[in-house]
Amino acid sequence: MQNDKLPPRRVAYEKGTRTGGAGWIGRLLAVALSAIVLVAAAMLSVVLLTVLFAVCTLVVGYLWWKTRALRRQARAFGDDGRTVDVEIVHKDPPDDDSPKR
């Protein structure tokens, strides 16, 4: 084969049957298959997102239910939703070997 000659694009066999190239039927099938795959992927993502949302909702509901006693106890002590950070300092810590000033 010489470099200046290009190979034929389509090979013809007996009785005019052509093979090797994508005709309009092949392109139409490729578009239809692509559309089917795209729709299937979209449906799968919707199902997976729905399942993930349901699982997260159940986990949050479970944690909320399990901490209701703690919230009730905090309200009994007069907690109005504000947080106060407290540090406890002992007057004479028993295991402090630092010299007194």
PyMOL commands that place a pseudoatom at each C-alpha (Angstrom):
pseudoatom trace, name=CA, resn=MET, resi=1, chain=A, elem=C, hetatm=0, pos=[0.000, 0.000, 0.000]
pseudoatom trace, name=CA, resn=GLN, resi=2, chain=A, elem=C, hetatm=0, pos=[1.321, 3.403, -0.902]
pseudoatom trace, name=CA, resn=ASN, resi=3, chain=A, elem=C, hetatm=0, pos=[1.125, 6.432, 1.388]
pseudoatom trace, name=CA, resn=ASP, resi=4, chain=A, elem=C, hetatm=0, pos=[-0.592, 8.654, -1.169]
pseudoatom trace, name=CA, resn=LYS, resi=5, chain=A, elem=C, hetatm=0, pos=[-3.513, 6.266, -1.650]
pseudoatom trace, name=CA, resn=LEU, resi=6, chain=A, elem=C, hetatm=0, pos=[-6.142, 6.130, 1.059]
pseudoatom trace, name=CA, resn=PRO, resi=7, chain=A, elem=C, hetatm=0, pos=[-7.877, 2.830, 1.756]
pseudoatom trace, name=CA, resn=PRO, resi=8, chain=A, elem=C, hetatm=0, pos=[-11.497, 2.646, 0.625]
pseudoatom trace, name=CA, resn=ARG, resi=9, chain=A, elem=C, hetatm=0, pos=[-13.933, 3.805, 3.224]
pseudoatom trace, name=CA, resn=ARG, resi=10, chain=A, elem=C, hetatm=0, pos=[-16.502, 1.114, 2.596]
pseudoatom trace, name=CA, resn=VAL, resi=11, chain=A, elem=C, hetatm=0, pos=[-15.949, -2.379, 1.398]
pseudoatom trace, name=CA, resn=ALA, resi=12, chain=A, elem=C, hetatm=0, pos=[-18.517, -3.732, -1.035]
pseudoatom trace, name=CA, resn=TYR, resi=13, chain=A, elem=C, hetatm=0, pos=[-19.289, -7.430, -1.059]
pseudoatom trace, name=CA, resn=GLU, resi=14, chain=A, elem=C, hetatm=0, pos=[-21.447, -9.357, -3.435]
pseudoatom trace, name=CA, resn=LYS, resi=15, chain=A, elem=C, hetatm=0, pos=[-24.900, -8.080, -4.301]
pseudoatom trace, name=CA, resn=GLY, resi=16, chain=A, elem=C, hetatm=0, pos=[-24.079, -4.492, -3.212]
pseudoatom trace, name=CA, resn=THR, resi=17, chain=A, elem=C, hetatm=0, pos=[-24.065, -5.107, 0.545]
pseudoatom trace, name=CA, resn=ARG, resi=18, chain=A, elem=C, hetatm=0, pos=[-21.929, -2.472, 2.218]
pseudoatom trace, name=CA, resn=THR, resi=19, chain=A, elem=C, hetatm=0, pos=[-20.159, -2.884, 5.525]
pseudoatom trace, name=CA, resn=GLY, resi=20, chain=A, elem=C, hetatm=0, pos=[-17.667, -0.881, 7.547]
pseudoatom trace, name=CA, resn=GLY, resi=21, chain=A, elem=C, hetatm=0, pos=[-19.393, 2.510, 7.781]
pseudoatom trace, name=CA, resn=ALA, resi=22, chain=A, elem=C, hetatm=0, pos=[-22.064, 3.943, 10.022]
pseudoatom trace, name=CA, resn=GLY, resi=23, chain=A, elem=C, hetatm=0, pos=[-25.066, 4.777, 7.926]
pseudoatom trace, name=CA, resn=TRP, resi=24, chain=A, elem=C, hetatm=0, pos=[-28.126, 6.688, 8.978]
pseudoatom trace, name=CA, resn=ILE, resi=25, chain=A, elem=C, hetatm=0, pos=[-29.602, 3.577, 10.625]
pseudoatom trace, name=CA, resn=GLY, resi=26, chain=A, elem=C, hetatm=0, pos=[-26.476, 3.120, 12.744]
pseudoatom trace, name=CA, resn=ARG, resi=27, chain=A, elem=C, hetatm=0, pos=[-26.523, 6.773, 13.754]
pseudoatom trace, name=CA, resn=LEU, resi=28, chain=A, elem=C, hetatm=0, pos=[-30.223, 6.571, 14.598]
pseudoatom trace, name=CA, resn=LEU, resi=29, chain=A, elem=C, hetatm=0, pos=[-29.621, 3.493, 16.747]
pseudoatom trace, name=CA, resn=ALA, resi=30, chain=A, elem=C, hetatm=0, pos=[-26.701, 5.229, 18.486]
pseudoatom trace, name=CA, resn=VAL, resi=31, chain=A, elem=C, hetatm=0, pos=[-28.879, 8.255, 19.302]
pseudoatom trace, name=CA, resn=ALA, resi=32, chain=A, elem=C, hetatm=0, pos=[-31.708, 6.042, 20.569]
pseudoatom trace, name=CA, resn=LEU, resi=33, chain=A, elem=C, hetatm=0, pos=[-29.345, 3.968, 22.705]
pseudoatom trace, name=CA, resn=SER, resi=34, chain=A, elem=C, hetatm=0, pos=[-27.722, 7.113, 24.108]
pseudoatom trace, name=CA, resn=ALA, resi=35, chain=A, elem=C, hetatm=0, pos=[-31.135, 8.514, 25.041]
pseudoatom trace, name=CA, resn=ILE, resi=36, chain=A, elem=C, hetatm=0, pos=[-32.111, 5.254, 26.747]
pseudoatom trace, name=CA, resn=VAL, resi=37, chain=A, elem=C, hetatm=0, pos=[-28.861, 5.171, 28.752]
pseudoatom trace, name=CA, resn=LEU, resi=38, chain=A, elem=C, hetatm=0, pos=[-29.283, 8.827, 29.755]
pseudoatom trace, name=CA, resn=VAL, resi=39, chain=A, elem=C, hetatm=0, pos=[-32.858, 8.281, 30.951]
pseudoatom trace, name=CA, resn=ALA, resi=40, chain=A, elem=C, hetatm=0, pos=[-31.843, 5.137, 32.873]
pseudoatom trace, name=CA, resn=ALA, resi=41, chain=A, elem=C, hetatm=0, pos=[-28.981, 7.007, 34.579]
pseudoatom trace, name=CA, resn=ALA, resi=42, chain=A, elem=C, hetatm=0, pos=[-31.303, 9.863, 35.546]
pseudoatom trace, name=CA, resn=MET, resi=43, chain=A, elem=C, hetatm=0, pos=[-33.854, 7.427, 36.995]
pseudoatom trace, name=CA, resn=LEU, resi=44, chain=A, elem=C, hetatm=0, pos=[-31.155, 5.604, 38.947]
pseudoatom trace, name=CA, resn=SER, resi=45, chain=A, elem=C, hetatm=0, pos=[-29.835, 8.857, 40.409]
pseudoatom trace, name=CA, resn=VAL, resi=46, chain=A, elem=C, hetatm=0, pos=[-33.346, 9.912, 41.474]
pseudoatom trace, name=CA, resn=VAL, resi=47, chain=A, elem=C, hetatm=0, pos=[-33.892, 6.560, 43.190]
pseudoatom trace, name=CA, resn=LEU, resi=48, chain=A, elem=C, hetatm=0, pos=[-30.509, 6.679, 44.940]
pseudoatom trace, name=CA, resn=LEU, resi=49, chain=A, elem=C, hetatm=0, pos=[-31.045, 10.268, 46.120]
pseudoatom trace, name=CA, resn=THR, resi=50, chain=A, elem=C, hetatm=0, pos=[-34.477, 9.318, 47.474]
pseudoatom trace, name=CA, resn=VAL, resi=51, chain=A, elem=C, hetatm=0, pos=[-33.058, 6.364, 49.379]
pseudoatom trace, name=CA, resn=LEU, resi=52, chain=A, elem=C, hetatm=0, pos=[-30.208, 8.507, 50.749]
pseudoatom trace, name=CA, resn=PHE, resi=53, chain=A, elem=C, hetatm=0, pos=[-32.665, 11.192, 51.874]
pseudoatom trace, name=CA, resn=ALA, resi=54, chain=A, elem=C, hetatm=0, pos=[-34.849, 8.587, 53.606]
pseudoatom trace, name=CA, resn=VAL, resi=55, chain=A, elem=C, hetatm=0, pos=[-31.881, 7.034, 55.429]
pseudoatom trace, name=CA, resn=CYS, resi=56, chain=A, elem=C, hetatm=0, pos=[-30.610, 10.446, 56.582]
pseudoatom trace, name=CA, resn=THR, resi=57, chain=A, elem=C, hetatm=0, pos=[-34.095, 11.391, 57.779]
pseudoatom trace, name=CA, resn=LEU, resi=58, chain=A, elem=C, hetatm=0, pos=[-34.344, 8.170, 59.789]
pseudoatom trace, name=CA, resn=VAL, resi=59, chain=A, elem=C, hetatm=0, pos=[-30.899, 8.708, 61.377]
pseudoatom trace, name=CA, resn=VAL, resi=60, chain=A, elem=C, hetatm=0, pos=[-31.700, 12.309, 62.360]
pseudoatom trace, name=CA, resn=GLY, resi=61, chain=A, elem=C, hetatm=0, pos=[-35.107, 11.257, 63.718]
pseudoatom trace, name=CA, resn=TYR, resi=62, chain=A, elem=C, hetatm=0, pos=[-33.510, 8.461, 65.744]
pseudoatom trace, name=CA, resn=LEU, resi=63, chain=A, elem=C, hetatm=0, pos=[-30.904, 10.811, 67.253]
pseudoatom trace, name=CA, resn=TRP, resi=64, chain=A, elem=C, hetatm=0, pos=[-33.564, 13.420, 68.009]
pseudoatom trace, name=CA, resn=TRP, resi=65, chain=A, elem=C, hetatm=0, pos=[-35.694, 10.764, 69.733]
pseudoatom trace, name=CA, resn=LYS, resi=66, chain=A, elem=C, hetatm=0, pos=[-32.778, 9.422, 71.784]
pseudoatom trace, name=CA, resn=THR, resi=67, chain=A, elem=C, hetatm=0, pos=[-31.717, 12.891, 73.021]
pseudoatom trace, name=CA, resn=ARG, resi=68, chain=A, elem=C, hetatm=0, pos=[-35.187, 14.036, 74.084]
pseudoatom trace, name=CA, resn=ALA, resi=69, chain=A, elem=C, hetatm=0, pos=[-34.490, 13.121, 77.738]
pseudoatom trace, name=CA, resn=LEU, resi=70, chain=A, elem=C, hetatm=0, pos=[-31.354, 15.282, 77.716]
pseudoatom trace, name=CA, resn=ARG, resi=71, chain=A, elem=C, hetatm=0, pos=[-33.262, 18.217, 76.264]
pseudoatom trace, name=CA, resn=ARG, resi=72, chain=A, elem=C, hetatm=0, pos=[-36.011, 17.780, 78.856]
pseudoatom trace, name=CA, resn=GLN, resi=73, chain=A, elem=C, hetatm=0, pos=[-33.407, 17.675, 81.642]
pseudoatom trace, name=CA, resn=ALA, resi=74, chain=A, elem=C, hetatm=0, pos=[-31.717, 20.836, 80.335]
pseudoatom trace, name=CA, resn=ARG, resi=75, chain=A, elem=C, hetatm=0, pos=[-35.068, 22.649, 80.325]
pseudoatom trace, name=CA, resn=ALA, resi=76, chain=A, elem=C, hetatm=0, pos=[-35.678, 21.578, 83.943]
pseudoatom trace, name=CA, resn=PHE, resi=77, chain=A, elem=C, hetatm=0, pos=[-32.498, 23.390, 85.006]
pseudoatom trace, name=CA, resn=GLY, resi=78, chain=A, elem=C, hetatm=0, pos=[-33.645, 26.601, 83.381]
pseudoatom trace, name=CA, resn=ASP, resi=79, chain=A, elem=C, hetatm=0, pos=[-31.707, 26.354, 80.143]
pseudoatom trace, name=CA, resn=ASP, resi=80, chain=A, elem=C, hetatm=0, pos=[-33.050, 29.020, 77.834]
pseudoatom trace, name=CA, resn=GLY, resi=81, chain=A, elem=C, hetatm=0, pos=[-30.873, 28.064, 74.858]
pseudoatom trace, name=CA, resn=ARG, resi=82, chain=A, elem=C, hetatm=0, pos=[-27.821, 30.154, 75.720]
pseudoatom trace, name=CA, resn=THR, resi=83, chain=A, elem=C, hetatm=0, pos=[-24.470, 28.495, 76.312]
pseudoatom trace, name=CA, resn=VAL, resi=84, chain=A, elem=C, hetatm=0, pos=[-22.098, 29.521, 79.053]
pseudoatom trace, name=CA, resn=ASP, resi=85, chain=A, elem=C, hetatm=0, pos=[-18.535, 28.240, 79.109]
pseudoatom trace, name=CA, resn=VAL, resi=86, chain=A, elem=C, hetatm=0, pos=[-17.288, 27.654, 82.643]
pseudoatom trace, name=CA, resn=GLU, resi=87, chain=A, elem=C, hetatm=0, pos=[-13.826, 26.744, 83.854]
pseudoatom trace, name=CA, resn=ILE, resi=88, chain=A, elem=C, hetatm=0, pos=[-13.488, 25.249, 87.322]
pseudoatom trace, name=CA, resn=VAL, resi=89, chain=A, elem=C, hetatm=0, pos=[-10.360, 26.279, 89.235]
pseudoatom trace, name=CA, resn=HIS, resi=90, chain=A, elem=C, hetatm=0, pos=[-9.638, 24.543, 92.531]
pseudoatom trace, name=CA, resn=LYS, resi=91, chain=A, elem=C, hetatm=0, pos=[-8.199, 26.648, 95.356]
pseudoatom trace, name=CA, resn=ASP, resi=92, chain=A, elem=C, hetatm=0, pos=[-5.575, 24.089, 96.323]
pseudoatom trace, name=CA, resn=PRO, resi=93, chain=A, elem=C, hetatm=0, pos=[-5.192, 21.448, 93.651]
pseudoatom trace, name=CA, resn=PRO, resi=94, chain=A, elem=C, hetatm=0, pos=[-3.867, 18.285, 95.293]
pseudoatom trace, name=CA, resn=ASP, resi=95, chain=A, elem=C, hetatm=0, pos=[-1.389, 17.223, 92.596]
pseudoatom trace, name=CA, resn=ASP, resi=96, chain=A, elem=C, hetatm=0, pos=[-0.016, 20.639, 91.655]
pseudoatom trace, name=CA, resn=ASP, resi=97, chain=A, elem=C, hetatm=0, pos=[3.712, 20.813, 92.507]
pseudoatom trace, name=CA, resn=SER, resi=98, chain=A, elem=C, hetatm=0, pos=[4.264, 24.328, 91.214]
pseudoatom trace, name=CA, resn=PRO, resi=99, chain=A, elem=C, hetatm=0, pos=[5.552, 26.859, 93.773]
pseudoatom trace, name=CA, resn=LYS, resi=100, chain=A, elem=C, hetatm=0, pos=[3.042, 29.350, 95.153]
pseudoatom trace, name=CA, resn=ARG, resi=101, chain=A, elem=C, hetatm=0, pos=[3.537, 32.980, 94.252]
for i in range(1, 101): cmd.bond("trace and resi %d" % i, "trace and resi %d" % (i + 1))
show_as sticks, trace
zoom trace
